[in-house]
């Protein structure tokens, strides 16, 4: 039960950070989070530690957990690492996906289609989750762990730097990737993944968008209801 609550809090904070409802540089007081979830400080600290490990938060002396604000150079390095990992994932999956896995990917892409050009932060989060699903379907815990961490960091960076409505091309590219994986065309799938992530980088901007500040407890309450 303790692990479940830690996971719920971490997932809620992760979604709110990736969608930039909680802005970079925001202090996350343990008592505010604990009050929102009815959780002890021990549980809250475990959830925050998980997000620190993922690179979404920074632990600062005398200030506690702060939402990370990665630089553009850090963003590029992270995407380079992710590209290498994604190519490994795609190579393993080409021609090996089971019917239920293909159906799950197609359903996820359909969900991405619903929100593209409508809800950009949500679109960014769904895009990251698509790539984590691919890693999970390899059956490798190592690949899944690293992909989840890199995807979370990249989603934060996209929330900071991506152009408005940049998700449109991403959804189309995800559809192409699923089709190539179904066919088992490893070489074309790897090339499509490389072009996809390079396109994501190329569509990014340097300056983060301005977003309205909201009280932390209000944000957590809205995400907790999902």
C-alpha positions in Angstrom: 0.0 0.0 0.0 2.9 2.4 0.8 4.4 1.7 -2.6 1.1 2.3 -4.3 0.7 5.7 -2.7 4.2 6.7 -3.5 3.5 5.7 -7.1 0.3 7.7 -7.3 1.9 10.8 -5.9 4.9 10.5 -8.2 2.7 9.9 -11.3 0.4 12.9 -10.4 3.4 15.2 -9.9 5.1 13.9 -13.1 2.0 14.5 -15.2 1.6 18.0 -13.8 5.2 18.9 -14.4 5.4 17.5 -17.9 2.2 19.4 -18.8 3.8 22.4 -17.1 0.9 23.0 -14.8 3.7 23.1 -12.2 6.3 25.4 -13.7 10.1 24.9 -13.7 11.7 26.4 -10.7 8.6 25.8 -8.5 9.3 24.7 -4.9 7.4 21.6 -3.9 6.7 21.7 -0.1 6.3 18.3 1.4 3.5 19.5 3.7 1.4 20.9 0.8 1.8 17.7 -1.1 1.0 15.6 1.9 -2.1 17.6 2.7 -3.3 17.2 -0.9 -3.0 13.4 -0.8 -3.5 12.7 2.9 0.0 11.2 3.0 2.8 11.3 5.5 6.1 13.1 4.8 7.8 9.8 4.5 5.6 8.8 1.6 5.9 12.2 0.0 9.7 12.2 0.3 9.8 8.8 -1.4 7.7 10.1 -4.3 9.9 13.2 -4.7 13.0 11.1 -4.6 11.7 9.1 -7.5 11.2 12.2 -9.6 14.7 13.5 -8.6 16.1 10.3 -10.0 14.1 10.8 -13.2 15.6 14.3 -13.6 12.3 16.1 -13.2 13.2 17.6 -9.8 16.3 18.9 -8.2 17.0 18.6 -4.5 18.5 21.9 -3.2 20.0 22.5 0.2 17.6 24.4 2.6 14.9 24.5 -0.1 13.9 20.9 -0.7 12.6 19.7 -4.1 12.5 22.2 -7.0 11.1 21.5 -10.5 14.1 21.2 -12.8 14.7 23.8 -15.5 17.2 22.2 -17.9 19.2 24.3 -20.3 19.0 23.9 -24.1 22.4 22.2 -24.2 21.2 19.7 -21.6 18.1 19.1 -23.7 20.2 18.3 -26.8 22.5 15.9 -24.9 19.5 14.1 -23.4 17.9 13.7 -26.8 21.1 12.3 -28.3 21.2 9.7 -25.5 17.5 8.9 -26.1 18.0 8.5 -29.8 20.6 5.8 -29.3 18.3 3.9 -26.9 15.3 4.2 -29.1 17.2 2.6 -32.0 17.9 -0.4 -29.8 14.3 -0.7 -28.8 13.0 -0.5 -32.4 15.5 -3.1 -33.6 14.3 -5.5 -31.0 10.6 -4.9 -31.7 10.6 -5.1 -35.5 8.6 -8.2 -36.5 8.2 -9.4 -32.9 5.1 -7.4 -31.6 2.2 -9.5 -30.6 -1.4 -8.7 -31.7 -2.4 -7.3 -28.3 0.7 -5.1 -28.2 0.0 -3.7 -31.7 -3.6 -3.0 -30.6 -2.4 -1.2 -27.5 0.0 1.0 -29.6 -2.7 1.8 -32.2 -5.2 2.7 -29.4 -2.6 5.0 -27.8 -1.8 6.7 -31.1 -5.6 7.2 -31.6 -5.7 9.0 -28.2 -2.8 11.2 -29.4 -4.8 12.0 -32.5 -7.7 13.3 -30.4 -5.7 15.9 -28.5 -3.2 17.1 -31.2 -3.6 20.8 -31.9 -6.1 20.9 -29.0 -4.1 20.3 -25.8 -0.4 20.6 -26.5 0.9 19.8 -22.9 -1.3 16.6 -22.9 -0.1 15.8 -26.3 3.5 16.0 -25.2 2.8 13.7 -22.3 1.1 11.1 -24.5 4.0 11.2 -26.9 6.4 10.3 -24.2 4.2 7.5 -22.9 4.1 6.0 -26.5 7.9 5.6 -26.4 7.8 4.1 -22.9 5.3 1.5 -24.2 7.7 0.5 -26.9 10.4 -0.1 -24.4 8.1 -2.1 -22.2 7.2 -4.3 -25.1 10.8 -5.4 -25.4 10.4 -7.2 -22.1 13.7 -5.6 -20.8 13.5 -3.9 -17.4 16.7 -2.1 -18.1 15.6 -0.6 -21.3 12.2 0.3 -19.8 13.8 2.0 -16.8 16.2 4.1 -18.8 13.5 4.9 -21.4 11.1 6.0 -18.8 13.7 8.4 -17.2 14.8 9.8 -20.6 11.2 10.2 -21.8 10.2 12.1 -18.7 13.2 14.5 -19.1 12.5 15.0 -22.8 8.8 15.7 -22.1 9.8 18.4 -19.6 12.2 19.9 -22.2 9.5 19.8 -24.9 7.1 21.5 -22.5 9.7 24.2 -22.1 11.0 24.6 -25.6 8.7 23.1 -28.3 6.8 25.2 -30.8 3.0 25.4 -30.4 1.2 22.6 -32.3 4.5 20.7 -32.9 2.7 17.5 -32.0 1.0 17.2 -35.4 4.0 15.7 -37.2 4.7 13.6 -34.1 1.4 11.7 -34.3 1.8 11.0 -38.0 5.3 9.7 -37.3 4.1 7.4 -34.5 1.5 6.0 -36.9 4.3 5.3 -39.4 6.5 3.6 -36.7 3.7 1.2 -35.7 3.1 0.3 -39.3 6.8 -0.5 -39.9 7.1 -2.5 -36.7 4.1 -4.5 -37.8 5.7 -5.3 -41.1 9.0 -6.2 -39.4 11.0 -3.8 -41.5 13.9 -3.2 -39.0 16.0 -1.0 -41.2 13.2 1.4 -42.1 11.8 1.4 -38.6 15.2 2.4 -37.2 15.5 5.1 -39.8 12.0 6.4 -39.1 12.7 6.6 -35.4 15.9 8.5 -36.0 14.1 10.9 -38.3 11.2 11.2 -35.9 13.4 12.3 -32.9 15.5 14.5 -35.1 12.4 16.2 -36.2 11.3 16.7 -32.6 14.6 18.5 -31.9 14.4 20.6 -35.0 10.9 21.8 -34.1 12.0 23.0 -30.7 12.5 26.6 -29.7 15.0 28.2 -27.3 12.6 30.4 -25.2 10.0 28.7 -22.9 6.4 29.9 -23.2 4.9 32.0 -20.5 2.3 30.2 -18.4 -0.1 31.4 -15.7 0.9 30.7 -12.1 -1.6 28.6 -10.0 -1.4 27.6 -6.4 0.3 24.2 -5.9 -2.6 22.7 -3.9 -5.1 23.7 -6.6 -3.0 22.0 -9.3 -2.6 18.8 -7.3 -6.3 18.6 -6.5 -7.2 18.9 -10.3 -4.6 16.2 -11.2 -5.6 13.9 -8.3 -9.2 13.7 -9.6 -8.0 12.1 -12.9 
